[in-house]
Amino acid sequence: MMSFLILNGPNLNLLGTRQPEVYGHTTLQDIEAMCHAKAKDLGLKITFEQSNSEGALVDAIHAARGAHNGIILNAGAYTHTSVALMDAISSVELPVVELHLSNIHAREEFRHRSYIAPVALGIICGFGAAGYPLAIEALNGHIAAPG
């Protein structure tokens, strides 16, 4: 059975209460339930994790090699600062979908730069919690596509 790691970065544990005008009222637990439902519909296994620590996120990416077929990464603010996450993604040679709840290109200038994008398969941003099932479908379609 194909398996994906869905990895969430800093402050995402506060979803539902943190800046709901930007991130909505859906909690990370709600999003996890949505992801499990989508994975079940597609016959996939997922592991859903969150950490506020950059090192823990790097460790999770490393551990995904040989355990998962791909990664969906909402790196939060680390998207715009972390060469370490970029290098970790490059090192594991797994397809990665970069994901953001908000449209990072419609926000502050510093959020327009992503260190993840150059090593990601693609980016989904601006669709709120609905971006997670979209990312699962996109990653599944990419891996399942012939050739």
Beta strands, then each sheet from edge to edge (+ up, - down):
strand 1: 3-8
strand 2: 45-50
strand 3: 70-74
strand 4: 96-100
strand 5: 122-125
sheet 1: 2+ 1+ 3+ 4+ 5+
end
